[in-house]
Amino acid sequence: MALPSPNLDDRRFQQLVDEAKRYVQQRAPEWTDHNVSDPGVTLIETFAYLVDQLLYRLNRVPEKNYTAFLDLLGIQLFPPSAARAEVDFWLSAPQPETVLLRAGTEVSTLRTETEEAVVFATAEDLPVVPSSLERLVTLAATGEQRDRTDQLAEGADLPCFQPRPEVGDAMLFALPQVVARCILVVRLDSRVEGVGVDPRQPPLRWEVWDGLRWVVCETGTDTTGGLNRPGEVVVFVPPVQAVSVVAGRRAAWLRCRVTAPEPGQPFYAESPTIRRAEVFTVGATATVTHAQSVADAPLGTSEGVAGQRFRLARVPILLDGEPPAVEVSAGEGWERWTAVEHFGDSAPTDRHVVIDATTGEFSFPPAVREPDGSLRSFGAVPAKGAQLRVPHYRTGGGSAGNVARGTISVLRSSVPYVASVDNREAAHGGVDGETPENAKLRAPHLLRLQERAVTAEDFELIARQAAPAAARVRCVPAVAGEAGAVRVLVVPGAVADEGDRLRFEQLIPAESMVAAIAAELDERRLLGTRLVVQPPDYQGVTVVARLTTRSPDADRVREAALAALFRYLNPLVGGADGRGWPFGRAVQYGEMFAVLQQVPGVAGVDELRLFPADPITGRRGAPAERVEVAPDALVFSHQHQVAVGTTDAEGAA
């Protein structure tokens, strides 16, 4: 069964016993011994035990029938989904040959006394390709290209950009081969500093060519301070990279480009120079999933009859990729049977199977007797005595895999030349399997929905089914001038690095999540309806407060107050009910006062101010008694500031 039946063996009878004793007091007051040793009480308990069984089973019949009705409708529990993370594998030293990370390489979190290790495995083979610098080319914003390789070999001081740098100036490093997903170190030696920039936020961007456009690379440690001094820049190459021709040279190019400064960001007044440059590979970034792969799992032996069902030993089955197939022995080889949603469109010769991912059950086609007495087959049946197996599937998943960044630090598999691992971002996408109670709540919506998105609730329900990892989904009308369009706002599930302190980038859904929702809704929208799937707008809020406490540990009170603010002003778990801050709800001065006043150890709130803030630029507005939030927007905690002073028992600070 797709939905488990209620447990009918959970029996209680104490209430019946107490009620019977009350009747005894009313009808036979001369009976005063109600201890368990009395024979009459023994009879009461015996009858109460039997009656309790009858009542319990009678009360459970409607629930059991409801479960059976859901089975007839074909409603199945959603299986869990596996969390995914990007893990950096760091080499012990640059290697002259390619180091291959095999699919199935295991990494995990650190096991503690209270928590088991959460294990992840790489999804596919990943080569760690060695690299070097073959050519160095400077490209001015005007389009002038100059090959600086020979000058670099002579040890001359080369200007990275024009004497007075402009936006668009670039320095290009030619690599001998594509190093997609690899981690590069660019080592530079400089004599003249680039005057004018802030070394902590230089207007530079590292990019690679993907065949169509330049793609931005993430950067790690930058000890050059924006090309201001000798040092190294760690560059994480994205999964896509291609060779191209620059200055007549065909190579895989890495580009360092001058970008337009942000408001208030200093810009170069003079070009930095370099006298030496090196590029080498120090690791690679692999996608890992919280799942285990199972190969050649036996299902059983066919009886040669229609409607057979077999179950796997390890469940549930993860369906976040291609569904697993079934292989049936035939002579000296194996025949492949493909998974389908149902047998309604299957011909008598089709080798089809239906999978229940939650229970791990594989159902083979049935045969139905027609009114004229003939049998109609909805697919082929494996021959009697044929062996059945699943060549490959994955099991595991669940929300336990959504670990915070920096927690995947253990290399469980032995990989030559790999010294350490870590994850720069939190794992995401892990969702527990659906419970029967939730399936019962979902059933009425599915009956009303009929696979068509008409109302806002229809769009939200289908979007949640398409992306279970989405924490919140809201369908809103299009903006003015976009008649016939709907917007679906998606908030992804996120794991805070510390407490409830989310980073703004964690609230932007992944492109894969947006694409999955858009594809599902596109099939079910009404003709002429235009669809937009995007994240909601966020209104940043900064709380500045001064508190007093009688506790000798003022730092602990301050941290508790900050934690309370980040928790309450949280788009995922904030608000008065803890279900996430409501869309469009303004932030009031009084409720922030109440949140801080309820923090343990706070004796009083001496001062409190609210500021609207832009979570992208970080700009803070004027203080206000009330921060308005647009109807389709959510709040975001932005750099709260809390000061805590101590006070004596009489209240003197």
C-alpha positions as CSV (number, residue, x, y, z in Angstrom):
1,M,0.0,0.0,0.0
2,A,1.1,3.5,-0.7
3,L,-0.4,4.8,2.6
4,P,0.1,2.8,5.8
5,S,-3.0,1.7,7.6
6,P,-3.7,2.8,11.2
7,N,-2.2,0.7,14.0
8,L,-5.2,-1.1,15.5
9,D,-3.3,-2.7,18.4
10,D,-2.8,0.5,20.4
11,R,-5.3,-0.2,23.3
12,R,-6.3,1.9,26.3
13,F,-9.0,1.2,28.9
14,Q,-8.4,3.3,32.0
15,Q,-11.1,5.8,31.2
16,L,-13.7,3.0,31.0
17,V,-12.6,1.6,34.3
18,D,-12.9,5.0,36.1
19,E,-16.4,5.5,34.6
20,A,-17.5,2.1,35.7
21,K,-16.3,2.8,39.3
22,R,-18.4,6.1,39.3
23,Y,-21.5,4.1,38.3
24,V,-20.8,1.7,41.2
25,Q,-20.8,4.5,43.7
26,Q,-24.1,5.7,42.4
27,R,-25.9,2.3,42.0
28,A,-24.3,0.3,44.8
29,P,-23.0,2.7,47.5
30,E,-22.5,-0.2,49.9
31,W,-19.6,-1.4,47.7
32,T,-16.7,0.5,49.1
33,D,-13.7,-1.6,48.3
34,H,-12.5,-0.3,44.9
35,N,-9.0,-1.6,45.1
36,V,-7.5,-3.6,42.2
37,S,-7.4,-6.6,44.5
38,D,-11.2,-6.7,44.8
39,P,-12.8,-9.4,42.5
40,G,-15.5,-7.0,41.3
41,V,-12.9,-4.5,40.2
42,T,-11.2,-7.3,38.3
43,L,-14.4,-8.0,36.4
44,I,-14.8,-4.2,35.7
45,E,-11.3,-4.1,34.2
46,T,-11.9,-7.2,32.2
47,F,-15.1,-5.8,30.6
48,A,-13.5,-2.4,30.1
49,Y,-10.6,-4.1,28.3
50,L,-13.0,-5.8,25.9
51,V,-15.2,-2.8,25.4
52,D,-12.2,-0.5,24.8
53,Q,-11.1,-2.8,21.9
54,L,-14.5,-2.6,20.3
55,L,-14.7,1.2,20.6
56,Y,-11.2,1.7,19.4
57,R,-11.7,-0.4,16.3
58,L,-15.1,1.2,15.6
59,N,-13.6,4.7,15.8
60,R,-10.8,3.7,13.5
61,V,-13.0,2.3,10.7
62,P,-13.6,5.7,9.1
63,E,-9.9,6.5,9.1
64,K,-9.1,3.1,7.6
65,N,-11.7,3.6,4.9
66,Y,-10.4,7.1,4.2
67,T,-6.9,5.6,3.7
68,A,-8.3,2.9,1.4
69,F,-10.1,5.6,-0.6
70,L,-6.9,7.5,-1.1
71,D,-5.3,4.4,-2.4
72,L,-8.1,3.9,-4.9
73,L,-7.4,7.5,-6.1
74,G,-3.8,6.6,-6.7
75,I,-2.5,9.1,-4.1
76,Q,1.0,8.2,-3.1
77,L,3.3,9.6,-0.4
78,F,6.0,11.9,-1.7
79,P,9.5,10.3,-1.2
80,P,12.3,12.2,0.4
81,S,14.7,14.2,-1.6
82,A,18.5,14.3,-1.0
83,A,20.4,17.4,0.0
84,R,23.1,18.6,-2.3
85,A,26.3,20.6,-1.6
86,E,29.3,21.8,-3.4
87,V,32.4,20.5,-1.6
88,D,36.0,21.6,-2.3
89,F,38.6,18.9,-2.4
90,W,42.0,20.4,-1.6
91,L,45.2,18.8,-2.9
92,S,48.2,18.4,-0.5
93,A,50.3,20.0,-3.2
94,P,50.0,20.9,-6.9
95,Q,50.3,17.7,-9.0
96,P,51.8,17.3,-12.5
97,E,49.2,14.7,-13.5
98,T,45.4,14.7,-13.4
99,V,44.0,13.4,-10.1
100,L,40.6,11.7,-10.6
101,L,37.9,11.9,-8.0
102,R,35.7,8.8,-8.5
103,A,32.0,8.9,-8.3
104,G,30.9,7.6,-4.9
105,T,33.8,9.3,-3.0
106,E,32.4,9.8,0.5
107,V,32.7,12.9,2.7
108,S,30.9,13.7,5.9
109,T,30.4,16.0,8.8
110,L,32.3,15.4,12.0
111,R,30.8,12.8,14.3
112,T,30.3,14.0,17.8
113,E,29.1,12.5,21.1
114,T,25.6,13.6,20.5
115,E,25.3,13.6,16.7
116,E,26.0,11.0,14.0
117,A,28.0,11.9,11.0
118,V,26.0,13.0,7.9
119,V,27.5,11.2,4.9
120,F,27.6,12.6,1.4
121,A,28.9,11.0,-1.9
122,T,30.1,12.5,-5.1
123,A,27.6,12.1,-8.0
124,E,30.1,11.7,-10.9
125,D,33.8,11.4,-11.7
126,L,35.7,14.7,-11.5
127,P,39.2,15.2,-12.9
128,V,41.5,17.6,-11.0
129,V,43.4,18.9,-14.1
130,P,46.8,20.4,-13.6
131,S,47.3,23.9,-15.0
132,S,50.0,26.5,-15.7
133,L,50.5,29.9,-17.3
134,E,51.3,29.8,-21.0
135,R,50.6,33.3,-22.2
136,L,49.8,36.7,-20.5
137,V,47.8,39.2,-22.5
138,T,46.6,42.7,-21.5
139,L,43.4,44.0,-23.0
140,A,42.5,47.7,-22.8
141,A,38.9,48.9,-22.7
142,T,39.6,50.5,-26.1
143,G,40.2,47.0,-27.6
144,E,44.0,47.1,-27.8
145,Q,45.6,43.8,-27.1
146,R,49.3,43.3,-26.1
147,D,51.0,39.9,-25.5
148,R,53.2,40.4,-22.5
149,T,54.6,36.9,-22.2
150,D,58.1,37.7,-23.4
151,Q,58.4,40.7,-21.2
152,L,57.2,38.7,-18.2
153,A,59.9,36.1,-18.9
154,E,62.5,38.8,-18.8
155,G,61.3,39.9,-15.3
156,A,60.2,43.4,-16.4
157,D,57.5,45.3,-14.4
158,L,54.4,45.0,-16.6
159,P,51.4,47.3,-16.1
160,C,48.2,45.2,-15.6
161,F,46.0,47.8,-17.2
162,Q,46.3,51.2,-18.9
163,P,48.4,53.8,-17.0
164,R,45.1,55.2,-15.8
165,P,42.8,52.2,-15.6
166,E,39.4,52.3,-17.1
167,V,36.3,50.1,-16.6
168,G,36.8,47.1,-19.0
169,D,40.6,46.9,-18.8
170,A,41.6,43.3,-18.4
171,M,44.5,41.0,-17.9
172,L,44.2,37.5,-19.5
173,F,46.0,34.3,-18.5
174,A,46.2,31.5,-21.1
175,L,45.9,28.0,-19.6
176,P,46.9,24.9,-21.5
177,Q,43.6,23.1,-21.1
178,V,40.1,23.5,-19.7
179,V,40.0,23.3,-15.9
180,A,36.2,23.3,-15.3
181,R,35.4,22.9,-11.6
182,C,39.0,23.2,-10.6
183,I,40.4,25.5,-7.9
184,L,43.2,27.7,-9.2
185,V,45.8,29.8,-7.5
186,V,47.1,32.8,-9.3
187,R,50.4,33.8,-7.7
188,L,51.6,37.4,-8.6
189,D,54.7,39.4,-7.7
190,S,54.4,43.1,-7.8
191,R,56.7,46.1,-7.2
192,V,54.4,49.1,-7.8
193,E,51.1,49.2,-6.0
194,G,47.8,50.1,-7.7
195,V,47.1,53.5,-6.2
196,G,43.6,54.5,-5.1
197,V,41.7,51.3,-4.4
198,D,40.6,49.8,-1.1
199,P,42.5,46.5,-0.9
200,R,39.5,44.9,0.9
201,Q,37.1,45.6,-2.0
202,P,39.0,46.2,-5.3
203,P,36.9,46.8,-8.4
204,L,38.0,43.5,-10.0
205,R,36.2,40.4,-11.3
206,W,37.7,37.1,-12.3
207,E,36.0,35.3,-15.3
208,V,36.3,32.4,-17.7
209,W,35.0,31.9,-21.2
210,D,32.2,29.3,-21.5
211,G,31.9,29.3,-25.3
212,L,29.3,32.1,-25.5
213,R,30.1,34.6,-22.8
214,W,32.4,35.4,-19.9
215,V,31.2,33.8,-16.7
216,V,32.1,35.2,-13.2
217,C,34.3,33.0,-11.0
218,E,34.0,32.9,-7.2
219,T,37.2,34.0,-5.4
220,G,38.6,32.9,-2.1
221,T,41.6,34.3,-0.3
222,D,43.2,37.3,-2.0
223,T,46.5,38.2,-0.4
224,T,47.3,40.6,-3.2
225,G,44.8,43.2,-1.9
226,G,43.5,43.8,-5.4
227,L,46.9,43.5,-7.1
228,N,48.4,45.9,-4.7
229,R,51.2,43.6,-3.3
230,P,52.8,40.2,-3.9
231,G,50.4,37.4,-3.0
232,E,48.0,34.8,-4.3
233,V,44.3,34.8,-5.5
234,V,42.3,31.7,-5.1
235,V,39.8,31.3,-8.1
236,F,37.0,28.7,-8.2
237,V,36.4,27.9,-11.8
238,P,32.7,27.2,-12.6
239,P,31.5,24.0,-14.2
240,V,31.5,25.5,-17.7
241,Q,34.6,26.5,-19.5
242,A,35.7,26.4,-23.2
243,V,38.8,27.3,-25.2
244,S,38.8,30.5,-27.3
245,V,41.2,32.5,-29.4
246,V,42.7,35.7,-27.9
247,A,45.5,37.6,-29.5
248,G,45.9,34.8,-32.1
249,R,46.4,32.2,-29.3
250,R,44.0,29.3,-28.8
251,A,43.7,28.5,-25.1
252,A,41.5,28.2,-22.1
253,W,41.5,31.8,-20.8
254,L,41.2,33.2,-17.3
255,R,40.4,36.9,-17.2
256,C,40.9,39.6,-14.5
257,R,38.7,42.5,-15.5
258,V,38.3,46.0,-14.0
259,T,34.6,46.6,-13.1
260,A,32.6,49.7,-12.5
261,P,32.9,50.7,-8.8
262,E,29.9,50.6,-6.5
263,P,28.7,53.8,-4.8
264,G,31.4,54.8,-2.4
265,Q,33.9,52.2,-3.7
266,P,37.4,53.6,-4.5
267,F,38.8,53.2,-8.0
268,Y,42.3,52.8,-9.4
269,A,44.2,56.0,-9.9
270,E,47.2,54.2,-11.3
271,S,47.7,50.7,-12.8
272,P,49.3,48.0,-10.6
273,T,52.3,46.2,-12.1
274,I,53.5,42.6,-11.9
275,R,57.0,41.1,-12.6
276,R,56.1,37.5,-12.2
277,A,53.0,35.4,-12.5
278,E,52.1,31.7,-11.9
279,V,48.9,29.7,-12.2
280,F,48.5,26.2,-10.8
281,T,45.7,23.9,-9.6
282,V,45.2,23.2,-5.9
283,G,41.9,21.3,-5.9
284,A,38.4,20.9,-7.4
285,T,34.8,21.5,-6.5
286,A,32.5,18.4,-6.7
287,T,28.8,18.1,-6.2
288,V,27.9,15.7,-3.4
289,T,24.5,14.3,-2.4
290,H,23.2,13.0,0.9
291,A,22.5,9.5,-0.6
292,Q,23.9,6.1,-1.1
293,S,24.1,4.2,-4.4
294,V,23.0,0.6,-4.6
295,A,24.0,-1.6,-7.6
296,D,22.5,-4.8,-8.8
297,A,19.8,-5.0,-6.2
298,P,17.8,-8.3,-6.5
299,L,14.0,-8.1,-6.6
300,G,13.0,-11.7,-6.8
301,T,11.8,-14.4,-9.2
302,S,8.9,-13.9,-11.5
303,E,5.9,-16.3,-11.2
304,G,4.8,-15.5,-14.8
305,V,1.4,-14.0,-13.8
306,A,0.1,-10.5,-14.2
307,G,0.0,-7.9,-11.4
308,Q,3.2,-9.1,-9.6
309,R,4.7,-6.8,-7.0
310,F,8.3,-6.9,-5.6
311,R,10.0,-4.8,-3.0
312,L,13.6,-3.6,-2.5
313,A,15.3,-4.3,0.8
314,R,16.7,-0.7,1.1
315,V,14.1,2.1,0.8
316,P,13.1,4.8,0.0
317,I,14.1,5.3,-3.6
318,L,15.3,8.8,-4.6
319,L,13.7,10.1,-7.8
320,D,15.6,13.4,-8.1
321,G,17.2,12.0,-11.3
322,E,16.2,9.4,-13.8
323,P,13.9,6.7,-12.3
324,P,15.5,3.3,-11.8
325,A,14.8,0.6,-14.4
326,V,14.3,-3.1,-13.9
327,E,16.2,-5.8,-15.7
328,V,14.7,-9.2,-16.3
329,S,16.9,-12.2,-17.1
330,A,16.3,-13.5,-20.6
331,G,18.5,-16.3,-21.8
332,E,22.1,-15.2,-21.5
333,G,21.3,-11.5,-21.2
334,W,19.0,-9.0,-19.5
335,E,15.9,-7.2,-20.8
336,R,15.3,-3.7,-19.6
337,W,11.8,-2.6,-18.3
338,T,11.2,1.1,-18.0
339,A,9.3,2.9,-15.3
340,V,6.0,4.7,-16.2
341,E,3.5,6.7,-14.1
342,H,0.7,4.3,-14.8
343,F,-0.3,1.4,-17.1
344,G,-3.2,3.3,-18.8
345,D,-1.3,3.8,-22.1
346,S,0.6,0.6,-22.1
347,A,0.2,-1.9,-24.9
348,P,0.2,-5.6,-24.2
349,T,3.8,-5.9,-25.4
350,D,5.2,-2.9,-23.6
351,R,7.8,-3.7,-20.9
352,H,6.7,-1.3,-18.3
353,V,6.8,-1.1,-14.5
354,V,5.3,1.3,-11.9
355,I,7.5,2.4,-8.9
356,D,6.3,3.4,-5.5
357,A,9.4,5.3,-4.3
358,T,8.3,5.5,-0.6
359,T,7.9,1.7,-0.1
360,G,10.3,0.6,-2.7
361,E,7.6,-1.5,-4.5
362,F,7.8,-2.3,-8.2
363,S,4.4,-3.2,-9.7
364,F,4.2,-5.1,-13.0
365,P,1.3,-4.7,-15.4
366,P,-2.1,-6.2,-14.5
367,A,-4.6,-8.0,-16.6
368,V,-8.3,-7.0,-16.6
369,R,-11.2,-9.2,-17.5
370,E,-13.5,-7.5,-20.1
371,P,-17.3,-7.9,-20.1
372,D,-17.1,-10.5,-22.9
373,G,-14.8,-12.7,-20.7
374,S,-11.6,-11.9,-22.5
375,L,-8.5,-10.7,-20.6
376,R,-6.9,-7.3,-21.5
377,S,-3.2,-7.0,-20.7
378,F,-1.8,-3.6,-19.8
379,G,1.8,-4.7,-20.5
380,A,4.1,-7.6,-20.9
381,V,4.6,-10.1,-18.0
382,P,8.1,-11.4,-17.1
383,A,8.4,-15.1,-17.9
384,K,8.0,-17.6,-15.1
385,G,11.3,-18.3,-13.3
386,A,13.0,-15.1,-14.6
387,Q,15.3,-13.3,-12.2
388,L,14.6,-9.6,-11.6
389,R,17.0,-7.0,-10.5
390,V,17.5,-3.2,-10.3
391,P,20.9,-2.4,-11.8
392,H,21.3,0.9,-10.0
393,Y,19.3,3.2,-7.7
394,R,19.9,5.7,-4.9
395,T,18.5,5.6,-1.4
396,G,18.7,8.0,1.6
397,G,17.8,11.7,1.6
398,G,15.9,13.8,4.1
399,S,16.3,17.1,5.9
400,A,19.2,15.8,8.0
401,G,21.4,16.5,5.0
402,N,20.8,20.2,5.1
403,V,24.0,20.9,7.0
404,A,25.5,24.4,7.5
405,R,28.5,25.6,5.5
406,G,31.9,24.6,6.8
407,T,30.6,21.4,8.4
408,I,31.5,18.9,5.7
409,S,35.1,18.4,6.7
410,V,35.8,14.6,6.8
411,L,37.2,12.7,3.8
412,R,35.8,9.1,4.4
413,S,37.2,7.7,1.1
414,S,40.9,7.4,0.5
415,V,41.9,9.6,-2.4
416,P,45.6,10.0,-3.3
417,Y,47.0,13.6,-3.0
418,V,43.7,15.0,-1.4
419,A,44.5,16.5,2.0
420,S,41.2,18.1,3.1
421,V,37.6,18.9,2.2
422,D,35.2,21.7,3.1
423,N,31.9,23.2,1.9
424,R,31.7,27.0,1.2
425,E,27.9,27.0,1.3
426,A,25.3,25.1,3.2
427,A,23.8,21.9,1.8
428,H,20.3,22.4,0.5
429,G,17.4,20.5,-1.0
430,G,17.0,17.8,1.6
431,V,13.3,17.1,2.3
432,D,11.8,14.4,4.5
433,G,9.3,12.0,3.0
434,E,5.6,12.9,3.2
435,T,3.6,11.6,6.2
436,P,0.2,10.0,5.8
437,E,-1.4,12.9,7.7
438,N,-0.1,15.4,5.2
439,A,-1.3,13.2,2.3
440,K,-4.8,13.2,3.8
441,L,-4.7,17.0,3.9
442,R,-3.4,17.1,0.3
443,A,-6.1,14.8,-1.2
444,P,-9.0,17.3,-1.2
445,H,-6.9,19.9,-3.0
446,L,-5.8,17.4,-5.6
447,L,-9.5,16.4,-6.3
448,R,-10.4,20.0,-6.7
449,L,-7.3,20.9,-8.7
450,Q,-7.7,18.2,-11.4
451,E,-4.2,18.9,-12.7
452,R,-5.1,22.5,-13.8
453,A,-3.8,25.8,-12.4
454,V,-6.6,28.3,-12.2
455,T,-6.6,29.9,-8.8
456,A,-3.7,31.3,-6.8
457,E,-4.0,28.3,-4.5
458,D,-3.7,25.9,-7.5
459,F,-0.4,27.6,-8.6
460,E,1.0,27.4,-5.1
461,L,0.1,23.7,-4.6
462,I,1.6,22.6,-8.0
463,A,4.7,24.7,-7.3
464,R,5.2,22.9,-3.9
465,Q,4.8,19.5,-5.5
466,A,7.4,20.4,-8.2
467,A,9.9,21.7,-5.7
468,P,9.5,20.2,-2.2
469,A,12.7,22.0,-1.1
470,A,11.0,25.4,-1.4
471,A,10.1,26.7,2.0
472,R,7.4,29.1,0.9
473,V,5.5,29.7,-2.3
474,R,3.1,32.6,-2.9
475,C,1.1,33.3,-6.1
476,V,0.3,37.0,-6.6
477,P,-1.2,39.0,-9.5
478,A,1.1,40.5,-12.1
479,V,2.1,44.1,-11.8
480,A,0.1,46.9,-13.5
481,G,0.1,46.6,-17.2
482,E,0.7,42.8,-17.3
483,A,-2.8,41.5,-17.7
484,G,-3.1,37.8,-18.0
485,A,0.1,37.1,-16.1
486,V,0.7,35.6,-12.7
487,R,3.8,35.7,-10.5
488,V,4.9,32.8,-8.4
489,L,7.2,33.9,-5.6
490,V,9.6,31.2,-4.3
491,V,11.5,31.2,-1.0
492,P,14.0,28.3,-0.8
493,G,14.7,26.4,2.3
494,A,18.0,27.6,3.9
495,V,20.2,26.5,6.8
496,A,21.6,29.5,8.7
497,D,25.3,29.4,9.4
498,E,24.7,30.5,13.0
499,G,21.4,30.3,14.8
500,D,18.8,32.1,12.6
501,R,21.2,34.5,10.9
502,L,20.5,34.0,7.2
503,R,22.6,35.6,4.5
504,F,20.8,37.4,1.8
505,E,22.1,35.1,-1.0
506,Q,20.6,32.1,0.8
507,L,17.1,33.4,0.1
508,I,17.5,33.4,-3.7
509,P,16.2,30.1,-5.2
510,A,18.5,28.1,-7.4
511,E,18.0,28.2,-11.1
512,S,17.2,24.5,-11.1
513,M,14.4,25.0,-8.5
514,V,12.9,27.9,-10.6
515,A,13.1,25.9,-13.8
516,A,11.4,22.9,-12.2
517,I,8.5,25.0,-10.9
518,A,8.2,26.9,-14.2
519,A,8.1,23.7,-16.2
520,E,5.5,22.1,-14.1
521,L,3.2,25.2,-14.0
522,D,3.7,25.7,-17.8
523,E,2.0,22.4,-18.5
524,R,-1.0,23.2,-16.2
525,R,-1.6,26.9,-16.7
526,L,-4.7,28.0,-18.7
527,L,-4.2,29.0,-22.3
528,G,-3.1,32.6,-22.6
529,T,-1.8,32.8,-19.0
530,R,1.7,34.2,-18.8
531,L,3.9,32.9,-16.0
532,V,6.8,34.5,-14.0
533,V,8.6,32.5,-11.3
534,Q,11.0,34.6,-9.2
535,P,12.1,35.3,-5.6
536,P,10.1,37.9,-3.7
537,D,11.4,41.3,-2.9
538,Y,13.0,41.7,0.5
539,Q,12.8,44.7,2.8
540,G,15.8,45.0,5.1
541,V,15.2,46.0,8.7
542,T,17.9,47.1,11.1
543,V,17.2,47.3,14.9
544,V,19.5,49.5,17.0
545,A,18.8,49.0,20.7
546,R,20.4,49.8,24.1
547,L,19.4,47.4,26.9
548,T,20.1,47.1,30.6
549,T,20.6,43.9,32.5
550,R,21.2,42.8,36.1
551,S,23.1,39.8,34.9
552,P,26.9,39.8,35.3
553,D,27.3,38.3,31.8
554,A,26.2,41.2,29.6
555,D,27.7,39.6,26.5
556,R,25.4,36.6,26.9
557,V,22.4,38.8,27.2
558,R,23.5,40.7,24.1
559,E,23.8,37.5,22.1
560,A,20.4,36.4,23.3
561,A,18.9,39.7,22.2
562,L,20.4,39.5,18.8
563,A,19.3,35.9,18.4
564,A,15.7,36.9,19.3
565,L,15.7,39.7,16.7
566,F,17.1,37.5,13.9
567,R,14.6,34.8,14.8
568,Y,11.6,37.1,14.9
569,L,12.5,39.0,11.7
570,N,13.1,35.8,9.7
571,P,11.3,35.1,6.4
572,L,11.4,31.3,7.1
573,V,10.7,30.8,10.8
574,G,9.9,34.3,12.0
575,G,6.7,36.1,12.9
576,A,4.4,35.6,15.8
577,D,3.5,32.0,14.9
578,G,7.0,30.9,13.9
579,R,6.0,30.0,10.4
580,G,7.8,32.8,8.6
581,W,7.2,36.6,8.5
582,P,3.9,37.2,6.6
583,F,4.1,38.7,3.2
584,G,3.5,42.5,3.3
585,R,3.3,42.8,7.1
586,A,5.0,46.0,8.4
587,V,7.5,46.0,11.2
588,Q,6.2,47.9,14.2
589,Y,8.3,49.7,16.9
590,G,6.2,48.2,19.7
591,E,6.6,44.5,18.7
592,M,10.3,44.9,18.5
593,F,10.2,46.5,22.0
594,A,8.3,43.4,23.2
595,V,10.6,40.9,21.6
596,L,13.6,42.5,23.4
597,Q,11.8,42.8,26.7
598,Q,11.1,39.1,26.7
599,V,14.7,38.1,26.3
600,P,16.0,36.4,29.5
601,G,18.2,38.7,31.5
602,V,16.9,42.0,30.0
603,A,15.9,44.4,32.8
604,G,14.8,47.2,30.5
605,V,14.9,48.6,26.9
606,D,16.4,52.1,27.3
607,E,16.5,53.0,23.6
608,L,15.2,51.4,20.4
609,R,15.3,52.6,16.8
610,L,14.1,51.0,13.6
611,F,15.8,51.6,10.2
612,P,14.7,50.4,6.8
613,A,17.7,49.0,4.9
614,D,18.6,47.7,1.4
615,P,19.8,44.2,1.8
616,I,21.7,44.3,-1.5
617,T,23.6,47.6,-1.1
618,G,23.5,47.8,2.7
619,R,22.3,51.4,2.7
620,R,20.3,52.3,5.8
621,G,17.4,54.8,5.7
622,A,16.1,57.3,8.3
623,P,14.8,55.9,11.6
624,A,11.1,55.2,11.7
625,E,8.4,54.0,14.1
626,R,7.1,51.7,11.4
627,V,9.0,50.0,8.5
628,E,6.6,49.4,5.6
629,V,6.8,46.2,3.7
630,A,5.4,45.9,0.1
631,P,2.4,43.6,-0.2
632,D,4.5,40.9,-2.0
633,A,7.7,41.4,0.0
634,L,9.2,39.8,3.1
635,V,11.5,41.2,5.8
636,F,15.2,40.5,6.1
637,S,17.3,41.1,9.2
638,H,20.2,43.4,8.3
639,Q,23.0,44.0,10.7
640,H,21.2,44.5,14.0
641,Q,23.1,46.4,16.7
642,V,22.5,45.9,20.4
643,A,24.4,47.4,23.3
644,V,23.9,46.1,26.9
645,G,24.7,47.9,30.1
646,T,24.5,46.6,33.6
647,T,22.4,47.9,36.4
648,D,22.3,47.2,40.1
649,A,19.4,45.8,42.1
650,E,17.9,49.3,42.8
651,G,18.0,50.1,39.0
652,A,21.0,52.5,39.0
653,A,23.1,52.0,35.8
